[in-house]
Amino acid sequence: MTSSPSGIGRVPMLMRNRISLSLIGRTNADLFKVSQQLSSGLAITRPSDDPIRAASISVLDGRLERSDQILRNLEYARGSLDVVDNTLTELQNLINEAISIGSSQISTPASPQEREAQANVLDSMISSLFGLANQESIIGYIFGGTQPGTPPVTDLGGAFSYVGGFGGLETDIGLGRSVPVTLGAQNTIGSTSARVEGSADLDPDLTLDTLLTDLNGARDFGVSTGTFELSFNAGQRFSVDLAGADTVGDVVDAITAAIGQAEIDQGVTILGPGGVSIAGEGITIDVPAGNLEAFDLTGSSVGADFGLVFNPATPFNAGTTSGLDLSPRLSWTTPVPSLSGITPPLGEIQITNNGRVSLVDLSGATTLGEIRSIIESNVEGTRVLLSEDGRSIDVLTEVAGGQDRALTITDVPGNNSTATQLGIRSYMSTTELSDFNDGRGVQVVTGATDPITGLPDPTRDVDFSITLWTGTASELEIDIDLQPSDLVDVSTLLASINTQADATLIAAGMAPGDFTAQLPNDRNGLELIQSGAFGGSMLITRKNNSTAPEQLGLLDGAVDPSGDIFYSTDRAKVRVNNLFTSLIDLRDALRNNSTSGIQFASDKIEEAGARLTETHGLVGGYAKRVDDEIRREQERVILNETTRSSLRDTDFAEAATRLTLLQTQLQAALQVTASTSQLSLLSFLG
């Protein structure tokens, strides 16, 4: 209520009016604020109303906005994973149907016509698989990996190529966590081939342009940049700062500059005409007279990483000019001349993929990147990758198709064995026999016994025979008994065949050179050569129902017109191991009326089904994680909204009471002001 100061007996009219109006104004302002709170429902409408509460509300607003975004991400993730789950269910049904067809054709004798009809069913199933592989969700193509905007599988006229990305597209679910919402390569649909793994350790030399990030370093922990010290003839140490170095050339320049400055400062001659340079895989320092020793600072390993600090300590001098090997890794900028084991010039290689034979000329390639570009641009459906250890290159195929669509790489005569030098020939002496026949390897008969005596019977362990000079008086049969130890790689296989053949030839009074098994230079497979002096052709015969001759490509090989050279087929072809390949194999086996082929394809489809079950379970785990996170995020939203409401929203009971009090206060103030305004000097004098 408005009142005049009690300690003042007389006040000017102007002062009294201003005080009264000020009090009425403040009451009106409070009334306006309360009415705003009641009408808007907000106790704080601007930061100045309550800075501390306003700051807390701002933090909660940020949390709620973040939660809204996370919930949108989670809803998108749930929608995409629902599509993935449904698609995987359809794929499982398709696999079960294919397995049923294969089983029925194996267990029950069927005519070629019946199997042809089932092959037509497989054609429709392959078309269905193609549609499922390119299924879309709200995110994009669910099997597109990190490239969901592009159809992951393309039809190459009877073969199928997976072009999606590796890994999966992930969505943020808060607190630095994420879940994939698409599936990438290495699933039952998107698997690429087992690849032609590079067999040559290309072990590149250092170049001045080699990036420091491409060095394993002398300690095999990479290299660190910073400062190390040098001392000449145990004199004053001086620093070498490599902090700004990016390439080996930068390191060489920094060391050269530091030594040059030390020569000026100390009045000595340290470097010889060779200076600081590189040789092989290490840095060299030419110190013709005296000793130059490198030291690392306490807690640092810069000098040791670059192979300049030795243990035990060894100085650079006339007898020691080279640092330790820095073990550079391959990169796409690695020059071809720096590759170990490469004898220039490179030439042509022959690559067969997707049923097409390509002659690829690598003679103009100067770097590994150019080799990759030439191969990938000339051969459809191939990728060239650096091996994980950075010491070789791999070639893989993206084409899933029949045997006639498999990847093979071989040398071209007169081209300096380019494929072999690069280590990418698909059938080499080092090719493991466990990789033959799409990973089935080669099985031999061994440990057989006589059914009557129960004793070991070596004749029952013979896998196949090679008949030389058939139909002639000098006809000779060579029995080949392969042991598991002979099946390590192509070289151990050839050694075993030649050893047994030589023993048979010598026992027959012939020269060991009259027969040779070898690896030809211009084609993939085994090459068996007999001396043409005796006439007749060569013949391969299976023994004891062994599968080895078929799995080595000997039963479907060919004899050249002279009859003296036998070529096996290539059983080391590289194929994509995914569901497309398995269904195509089953279809082709049905059309070829091959029971063994049907069995093999059915086994592969069952393996694909097992992998699909694992993937399905993984996707189910992702979906549960998303559902749990949606529930938790919604609970966080409720908590944050409750807290914000307690800070920001109007307490209607308290505001209504305050409004009533302010209205009473305003009315009293107006009445007092009105009554006092009517008093004058005469009122006091009276």
C-alpha positions in Angstrom: 0.0 0.0 0.0 1.1 3.6 -0.7 2.1 5.6 2.3 4.1 8.7 3.1 7.3 8.4 5.0 6.6 8.4 8.7 9.6 10.5 9.5 8.7 13.4 7.3 6.1 15.8 8.6 5.8 17.8 5.5 6.6 16.6 1.9 6.3 18.4 -1.4 3.3 17.5 -3.5 5.6 16.5 -6.5 7.6 14.1 -4.4 4.5 12.4 -2.9 2.9 12.0 -6.4 6.1 10.5 -7.9 6.4 8.0 -5.0 2.8 7.0 -5.4 3.0 6.6 -9.1 6.2 4.5 -8.8 4.6 2.1 -6.4 1.5 1.8 -8.6 3.7 1.2 -11.6 5.6 -1.6 -10.0 2.4 -3.2 -8.9 1.0 -3.0 -12.4 4.2 -4.5 -13.8 4.0 -7.4 -11.3 0.4 -7.9 -12.3 1.3 -7.9 -16.0 4.1 -10.5 -15.3 1.7 -12.7 -13.4 -1.0 -12.5 -16.1 1.6 -13.5 -18.7 2.7 -16.5 -16.6 -1.0 -17.5 -16.3 -1.8 -17.0 -20.0 1.4 -18.6 -21.4 1.9 -21.3 -18.7 5.6 -20.3 -18.4 7.2 -18.9 -15.3 10.2 -17.8 -17.2 9.8 -16.2 -20.6 13.3 -14.5 -20.9 16.7 -15.1 -19.3 16.5 -12.0 -17.3 13.6 -13.4 -15.3 15.9 -15.8 -13.5 19.4 -16.2 -15.0 20.2 -19.4 -13.0 17.0 -21.2 -13.9 17.2 -20.0 -17.5 20.7 -21.5 -17.8 19.5 -24.8 -16.5 16.5 -24.7 -18.9 18.8 -24.0 -21.8 20.8 -27.1 -21.0 17.7 -29.2 -20.8 16.4 -27.8 -24.1 19.7 -29.0 -25.7 19.3 -32.4 -24.2 15.7 -32.7 -25.5 16.7 -31.6 -29.0 19.5 -34.2 -29.0 17.0 -36.8 -27.8 14.6 -35.8 -30.6 17.3 -36.4 -33.2 18.4 -39.7 -31.6 14.8 -40.9 -31.5 14.4 -40.0 -35.2 17.6 -41.9 -35.9 16.3 -44.9 -34.0 13.0 -44.9 -35.8 14.8 -44.9 -39.1 17.1 -47.6 -37.8 14.1 -49.7 -36.6 12.3 -49.3 -40.0 15.4 -50.3 -41.9 16.2 -53.3 -39.7 12.5 -54.4 -40.0 13.0 -54.5 -43.8 16.3 -56.4 -43.4 14.7 -58.9 -41.0 11.8 -59.6 -43.4 14.2 -59.9 -46.3 16.5 -62.3 -44.5 13.4 -64.4 -43.6 12.5 -64.6 -47.3 16.1 -65.5 -48.1 16.0 -68.3 -45.5 12.8 -69.7 -47.1 14.5 -69.6 -50.5 17.5 -71.4 -49.2 15.3 -74.1 -47.6 13.5 -74.6 -50.9 16.8 -75.0 -52.7 18.1 -77.5 -50.1 14.9 -79.4 -50.5 15.3 -79.6 -54.3 18.9 -80.7 -54.0 18.1 -83.4 -51.4 15.3 -84.8 -53.4 17.4 -85.1 -56.5 20.2 -86.9 -54.6 18.0 -89.3 -52.5 15.6 -90.3 -55.3 16.8 -91.3 -58.8 15.6 -88.8 -61.3 15.6 -88.6 -65.1 17.4 -85.8 -67.0 14.1 -84.4 -67.9 13.0 -84.1 -64.3 16.3 -82.5 -63.4 15.9 -80.0 -66.3 12.5 -79.0 -64.9 14.0 -78.5 -61.4 16.8 -76.4 -63.1 14.1 -74.1 -64.5 12.8 -73.7 -60.9 16.3 -72.7 -59.9 16.3 -70.1 -62.6 13.3 -68.4 -61.1 14.8 -68.7 -57.6 18.0 -66.9 -58.8 15.8 -64.1 -60.2 14.0 -63.9 -56.8 17.4 -63.7 -55.1 18.4 -60.9 -57.4 15.3 -58.9 -56.4 15.9 -59.6 -52.7 19.5 -58.5 -53.0 18.4 -55.2 -54.3 15.7 -54.7 -51.7 15.2 -51.1 -50.4 14.3 -49.6 -47.0 13.8 -46.0 -45.9 17.6 -45.8 -45.6 18.3 -47.1 -49.1 19.4 -50.5 -50.4 19.7 -52.8 -47.4 22.7 -54.8 -48.8 24.5 -51.7 -50.1 26.8 -51.4 -47.1 28.2 -47.9 -47.0 26.8 -47.1 -50.4 23.0 -47.5 -49.8 22.1 -45.2 -52.7 23.4 -47.6 -55.4 21.9 -51.0 -56.3 24.4 -53.4 -54.7 24.0 -56.3 -57.2 24.1 -55.9 -61.0 23.2 -58.6 -63.5 26.0 -59.3 -66.0 24.0 -61.5 -68.3 23.8 -64.7 -66.3 26.4 -63.7 -63.6 26.0 -61.3 -60.8 28.3 -58.7 -59.5 28.3 -57.2 -56.0 29.3 -53.6 -56.1 28.2 -52.4 -52.7 30.5 -51.1 -50.0 32.2 -53.0 -47.2 30.9 -52.6 -43.7 27.5 -51.1 -43.1 25.9 -47.7 -42.8 25.6 -46.8 -39.1 23.2 -44.6 -37.2 24.0 -42.7 -34.0 22.2 -44.0 -30.9 23.9 -41.6 -28.5 26.9 -41.7 -26.2 29.2 -42.5 -29.0 27.4 -45.7 -29.9 25.9 -46.8 -33.2 24.3 -49.7 -34.9 24.5 -50.7 -38.6 21.3 -50.3 -40.5 22.6 -51.8 -43.8 24.7 -54.9 -44.6 27.8 -54.7 -46.7 30.1 -57.2 -48.4 31.1 -60.5 -46.7 27.5 -61.6 -46.1 25.8 -64.5 -47.8 24.8 -62.3 -50.7 27.6 -59.8 -51.0 30.7 -62.1 -50.4 33.5 -61.5 -52.8 36.0 -64.1 -53.8 38.7 -65.7 -51.8 40.9 -63.6 -54.0 44.2 -64.4 -55.8 46.5 -63.7 -52.8 49.8 -62.2 -53.8 52.5 -64.8 -53.3 55.4 -62.5 -54.0 56.9 -60.4 -51.2 57.3 -57.2 -53.2 59.2 -55.6 -50.2 59.7 -52.1 -51.8 62.9 -50.1 -51.4 62.9 -46.7 -49.9 62.5 -43.7 -52.2 62.7 -40.0 -51.3 59.0 -39.8 -52.0 58.0 -42.6 -49.6 55.6 -41.2 -47.1 56.5 -41.7 -43.4 53.0 -43.1 -42.8 54.0 -46.0 -45.1 57.0 -47.1 -43.0 56.9 -49.9 -40.5 60.1 -48.4 -39.0 63.2 -50.1 -37.7 61.3 -51.3 -34.6 58.1 -52.3 -36.5 56.0 -49.8 -34.6 55.9 -47.1 -37.4 58.0 -44.0 -37.1 57.6 -41.0 -34.8 58.6 -37.5 -35.8 60.4 -35.2 -33.4 63.9 -34.5 -32.3 67.0 -36.6 -31.9 70.7 -35.7 -31.5 73.9 -36.4 -33.3 77.5 -36.1 -32.0 80.7 -36.2 -34.0 83.8 -37.8 -32.4 82.1 -37.6 -29.0 81.9 -33.8 -29.3 79.1 -31.4 -28.6 75.7 -32.9 -29.5 73.5 -31.1 -32.0 69.8 -31.5 -32.7 67.9 -32.8 -35.7 64.3 -31.7 -35.8 62.0 -33.9 -37.9 58.7 -32.5 -36.6 57.6 -31.2 -40.0 58.8 -34.1 -42.1 56.2 -36.0 -44.3 58.4 -38.0 -46.6 61.8 -39.8 -46.4 63.2 -37.0 -48.6 62.2 -34.5 -45.9 64.1 -36.6 -43.3 67.2 -36.8 -45.5 67.1 -33.0 -46.0 66.6 -32.3 -42.3 69.6 -34.5 -41.3 71.8 -33.0 -44.1 70.9 -29.4 -42.9 71.6 -30.2 -39.3 75.0 -31.8 -40.0 75.9 -29.0 -42.4 75.2 -26.4 -39.6 77.3 -28.4 -37.1 80.2 -28.5 -39.5 80.1 -24.7 -39.6 79.6 -24.3 -35.8 82.3 -26.8 -34.8 84.7 -26.2 -37.7 84.8 -29.9 -38.7 84.1 -31.9 -41.8 81.6 -34.7 -41.2 80.0 -35.8 -44.4 81.7 -37.4 -47.4 80.7 -37.2 -51.0 77.9 -39.6 -50.5 76.2 -37.3 -47.9 72.9 -38.4 -46.4 71.0 -40.6 -48.8 69.0 -43.9 -49.0 69.9 -47.4 -50.1 67.7 -50.4 -50.1 65.3 -50.0 -47.2 67.5 -47.7 -45.0 69.0 -44.3 -44.6 72.7 -44.0 -45.3 75.2 -41.5 -43.9 78.7 -41.2 -45.5 81.2 -40.4 -42.8 84.7 -41.1 -44.3 86.7 -40.1 -41.2 85.6 -40.1 -37.6 82.5 -41.3 -35.9 79.0 -39.9 -36.0 76.7 -41.2 -33.4 72.9 -40.7 -33.0 71.1 -40.4 -29.6 67.5 -40.3 -28.6 66.2 -37.9 -26.1 64.9 -39.3 -22.8 61.5 -40.9 -23.4 61.8 -40.6 -27.2 62.5 -43.1 -30.0 62.7 -40.9 -33.1 66.3 -42.0 -33.9 65.6 -45.6 -33.2 62.4 -45.6 -35.4 64.5 -44.3 -38.3 67.2 -46.9 -37.8 69.9 -44.4 -36.8 70.2 -45.3 -33.1 71.6 -48.8 -32.7 71.5 -51.2 -29.7 74.3 -51.7 -28.8 75.5 -48.2 -29.7 77.2 -48.1 -33.1 78.4 -44.9 -34.8 78.4 -44.2 -38.5 81.9 -44.2 -39.9 83.9 -45.5 -42.9 82.9 -49.1 -42.0 79.2 -48.4 -41.1 77.2 -46.3 -43.5 73.7 -47.8 -43.5 71.0 -47.5 -41.0 68.6 -50.3 -40.1 65.8 -51.3 -42.6 62.7 -49.2 -42.2 60.5 -51.8 -43.9 58.4 -49.6 -46.1 54.9 -50.9 -46.9 53.4 -50.9 -50.3 51.2 -48.0 -51.3 49.6 -47.1 -54.6 52.4 -44.5 -55.2 55.1 -47.1 -54.8 57.3 -47.1 -58.0 57.5 -50.4 -59.9 61.3 -50.2 -60.1 61.5 -50.1 -56.3 59.7 -53.5 -55.9 61.8 -56.4 -54.8 62.1 -59.4 -57.1 60.8 -57.4 -60.2 63.1 -57.7 -63.2 61.9 -55.1 -65.7 60.3 -54.8 -68.1 56.8 -55.7 -67.2 54.7 -57.1 -70.0 51.3 -58.6 -70.7 49.3 -60.9 -68.4 46.2 -62.9 -69.3 43.2 -62.5 -67.0 40.0 -64.5 -67.6 36.9 -63.3 -65.6 33.2 -63.5 -66.3 33.9 -65.7 -69.3 36.0 -63.1 -71.0 39.7 -63.4 -71.8 41.7 -60.2 -71.5 45.3 -59.5 -72.4 46.4 -56.7 -70.0 49.5 -54.8 -70.9 51.3 -53.5 -67.8 54.5 -52.3 -69.6 53.5 -48.7 -69.2 52.8 -48.9 -65.5 55.2 -46.9 -63.4 53.5 -47.3 -60.0 51.3 -49.9 -58.2 48.4 -47.5 -58.6 48.8 -47.6 -62.4 48.9 -51.4 -62.3 45.6 -51.3 -60.4 44.0 -48.8 -62.7 45.0 -50.8 -65.8 43.7 -54.1 -64.5 40.4 -52.8 -63.2 39.7 -50.8 -66.3 40.4 -53.6 -68.7 38.9 -56.6 -66.8 35.3 -56.3 -65.8 34.4 -57.2 -62.2 37.9 -57.2 -60.7 39.5 -55.3 -57.9 43.1 -54.9 -57.0 43.9 -54.5 -53.3 47.0 -54.2 -51.1 47.4 -57.1 -48.8 46.8 -56.5 -45.1 50.5 -56.8 -44.3 51.4 -54.3 -47.0 53.9 -56.5 -48.7 51.9 -57.9 -51.7 48.9 -57.2 -54.0 45.8 -59.3 -54.2 43.3 -59.5 -57.1 39.7 -60.5 -56.4 36.6 -60.9 -58.5 33.2 -59.5 -57.9 31.4 -61.8 -60.4 29.3 -64.6 -59.0 28.6 -67.2 -61.8 29.3 -70.7 -63.0 32.7 -72.3 -63.4 33.0 -70.6 -66.8 32.8 -67.2 -65.1 35.7 -67.8 -62.7 38.8 -65.7 -62.3 42.1 -67.0 -63.6 45.4 -65.1 -64.1 48.3 -66.5 -66.1 51.5 -65.5 -67.8 51.7 -64.7 -71.5 54.8 -66.3 -73.3 57.5 -63.8 -74.1 56.4 -61.3 -71.4 59.0 -61.9 -68.7 56.6 -63.9 -66.5 55.0 -60.7 -65.4 52.1 -62.3 -63.5 54.5 -64.6 -61.6 56.9 -61.8 -60.8 54.0 -59.7 -59.3 52.8 -62.8 -57.4 49.3 -62.7 -58.9 49.3 -65.8 -61.1 46.4 -67.9 -59.9 48.0 -71.3 -60.5 51.7 -71.3 -59.3 54.1 -73.7 -57.8 53.2 -72.2 -54.4 49.4 -72.4 -54.9 48.0 -74.4 -52.0 46.0 -77.5 -53.0 43.5 -76.7 -50.2 42.4 -73.8 -52.4 41.6 -76.2 -55.3 37.9 -76.8 -56.3 36.5 -73.8 -54.6 38.2 -74.6 -51.3 37.3 -78.3 -51.2 40.9 -79.2 -51.8 42.0 -82.6 -53.0 41.2 -85.9 -51.3 43.3 -89.1 -51.7 42.8 -92.7 -50.7 45.2 -93.7 -48.0 45.6 -96.4 -45.3 43.5 -98.9 -47.2 43.7 -102.6 -46.1 43.0 -105.9 -47.7 39.4 -106.9 -46.9 40.4 -110.5 -46.4 43.7 -110.3 -44.4 43.0 -106.9 -42.9 46.6 -106.0 -43.6 47.7 -102.7 -45.3 47.4 -103.0 -49.1 49.5 -100.4 -50.9 47.8 -101.2 -54.2 44.5 -100.0 -52.8 46.1 -96.6 -52.1 46.8 -95.9 -55.7 44.8 -92.8 -56.8 45.4 -92.9 -60.6 47.7 -94.3 -63.2 49.4 -92.6 -66.1 49.8 -94.9 -69.2 52.6 -93.8 -71.5 52.8 -94.8 -75.2 49.4 -96.5 -75.2 48.8 -99.2 -77.8 52.5 -99.8 -78.4 54.9 -102.6 -77.4 56.6 -100.2 -75.0 53.4 -99.2 -73.2 54.1 -98.4 -69.6 51.7 -97.8 -66.7 52.8 -95.5 -63.8 50.8 -95.8 -60.6 50.6 -92.6 -58.5 49.9 -93.0 -54.8 49.5 -89.6 -53.3 49.8 -89.1 -49.6 48.4 -86.1 -47.6 51.9 -84.8 -47.2 52.1 -84.5 -51.0 49.1 -82.1 -51.1 50.7 -79.0 -49.5 51.0 -77.1 -52.8 51.5 -77.6 -56.5 55.3 -78.0 -56.0 54.9 -80.9 -53.5 52.4 -82.5 -55.8 54.7 -82.3 -58.9 57.6 -83.6 -56.8 55.6 -86.7 -55.7 54.4 -87.5 -59.2 57.9 -87.1 -60.7 59.5 -89.2 -57.9 57.1 -92.1 -58.4 57.3 -91.8 -62.2 61.1 -91.9 -62.1 61.1 -95.0 -60.0 58.8 -96.8 -62.4 60.8 -95.7 -65.5 64.1 -96.8 -63.9 62.6 -100.2 -63.0 61.5 -100.6 -66.6 65.0 -99.8 -67.9 64.1 -96.4 -69.2 65.4 -92.9 -68.5 63.8 -90.7 -65.9 63.5 -87.9 -68.4 61.1 -90.0 -70.5 58.3 -88.5 -68.5 58.0 -85.2 -66.6 55.2 -83.5 -64.7 55.6 -79.7 -64.6 53.9 -76.4 -64.5 53.6 -74.8 -68.0 54.6 -71.1 -68.5 51.6 -70.1 -70.7 48.6 -71.8 -69.1 47.2 -72.8 -65.8 47.1 -76.5 -64.8 49.5 -79.4 -64.8 51.5 -80.4 -67.9 52.5 -84.1 -68.3 55.1 -84.7 -71.0 56.3 -88.1 -72.4 59.1 -88.8 -74.7 57.9 -89.0 -78.2 60.5 -91.7 -79.1 58.1 -94.6 -78.3 55.0 -93.5 -80.1 51.4 -93.7 -78.8 49.5 -91.2 -76.7 49.1 -90.7 -72.9 46.1 -91.9 -70.8 45.0 -91.1 -67.3 42.9 -93.7 -65.4 41.2 -93.4 -62.0 42.1 -96.1 -59.5 40.3 -97.3 -56.3 37.4 -94.8 -56.9 39.8 -92.0 -55.8 38.5 -88.5 -56.3 42.0 -87.1 -56.6 42.4 -87.3 -60.4 39.1 -85.5 -61.0 39.9 -82.9 -58.4 43.3 -82.3 -60.0 41.7 -81.8 -63.4 43.2 -84.9 -64.9 40.1 -86.7 -66.0 38.7 -83.9 -68.1 42.1 -82.8 -69.4 43.3 -82.8 -73.0 46.1 -84.4 -75.0 47.8 -82.2 -77.7 47.7 -83.5 -81.3 51.0 -85.2 -80.9 49.7 -87.3 -78.0 52.9 -86.6 -76.0 51.7 -83.7 -73.9 48.7 -83.9 -71.5 47.2 -80.7 -70.1 45.0 -80.9 -67.0 42.2 -78.4 -66.5 42.6 -75.5 -64.0 41.1 -76.5 -60.7 42.6 -73.4 -58.9 40.1 -71.0 -60.4 38.9 -68.2 -58.0 35.2 -67.8 -57.5 32.9 -65.8 -55.4 31.6 -67.7 -52.4 28.1 -66.5 -52.0 24.5 -67.7 -52.5 24.3 -66.6 -56.1 27.3 -68.9 -56.9 25.8 -71.9 -55.0 22.3 -71.6 -56.7 24.0 -71.3 -60.1 26.1 -74.4 -59.4 23.0 -76.3 -58.3 21.1 -75.3 -61.5 24.1 -76.2 -63.7 24.5 -79.6 -61.9 20.8 -80.4 -62.5 21.1 -79.5 -66.2 24.3 -81.6 -66.5 22.6 -84.5 -64.6 25.6 -84.5 -62.2 24.8 -86.1 -58.9 28.1 -85.2 -57.4 27.7 -81.7 -58.5 24.2 -81.5 -57.0 25.7 -82.8 -53.7 28.5 -80.3 -53.7 26.1 -77.4 -54.5 23.6 -78.5 -51.9 26.4 -78.5 -49.3 27.4 -75.0 -50.3 23.8 -73.8 -50.0 23.5 -75.3 -46.5 26.7 -73.5 -45.6 25.1 -70.3 -46.9 22.0 -71.0 -44.9 24.1 -71.3 -41.7 25.8 -68.0 -42.5 22.5 -66.5 -43.1 21.2 -67.7 -39.8 24.2 -66.0 -38.1 23.5 -62.8 -40.0 19.8 -63.0 -39.1 20.7 -63.4 -35.4 23.1 -60.4 -35.6 20.4 -58.3 -37.2 17.9 -59.4 -34.4 20.5 -58.3 -31.9 20.7 -54.9 -33.6 16.9 -54.6 -33.6 16.7 -55.4 -29.9 19.4 -52.9 -29.1 17.5 -50.3 -31.1 14.2 -51.1 -29.3 15.9 -51.0 -25.9 17.6 -47.7 -26.8 14.2 -46.2 -27.9 12.7 -47.1 -24.5 15.7 -45.7 -22.6 15.7 -42.5 -24.7 12.0 -42.0 -24.1 12.5 -42.4 -20.4 15.3 -39.8 -20.6 13.0 -37.5 -22.4 10.3 -37.8 -19.7 12.8 -37.1 -17.0 14.3 -34.1 -18.8 10.8 -32.7 -19.6 9.7 -33.1 -16.0 12.8 -31.3 -14.7 12.4 -28.5 -17.3 8.7 -28.2 -16.4 9.6 -27.7 -12.7 12.0 -25.0 -13.6 10.1 -23.3 -16.5 6.3 -23.8 -16.1 4.0 -21.7 -14.1 2.7 -22.9 -10.7 -1.0 -21.9 -11.3 -2.1 -22.0 -7.7 0.8 -19.8 -6.5 0.4 -17.4 -9.5 -3.4 -17.1 -8.9 -2.9 -16.3 -5.2 -0.2 -13.7 -6.1 -2.5 -12.2 -8.7 -5.3 -11.7 -6.1 -2.9 -10.1 -3.7 -1.5 -7.8 -6.3 -5.0 -6.8 -7.4 -5.8 -5.9 -3.7 -2.5 -4.1 -3.4 -3.2 -2.1 -6.5 -6.8 -1.2 -5.4 -5.5 0.0 -2.0 -2.7 2.0 -3.6 -5.1 3.8 -5.9 -7.5 4.6 -3.1 -4.8 6.0 -0.8 -3.2 7.9 -3.7 -6.6 9.4 -4.6 -7.4 10.4 -1.0 -4.0 12.0 -0.4 -4.2 13.8 -3.6 -7.2 15.8 -2.4 -5.3 17.3 0.7 -3.9 20.8 0.5 -2.0 23.3 2.8 -5.3 24.5 4.2 -6.1 20.9 5.3 -3.1 21.0 7.5 -3.6 24.6 8.7 -7.2 23.8 9.6 
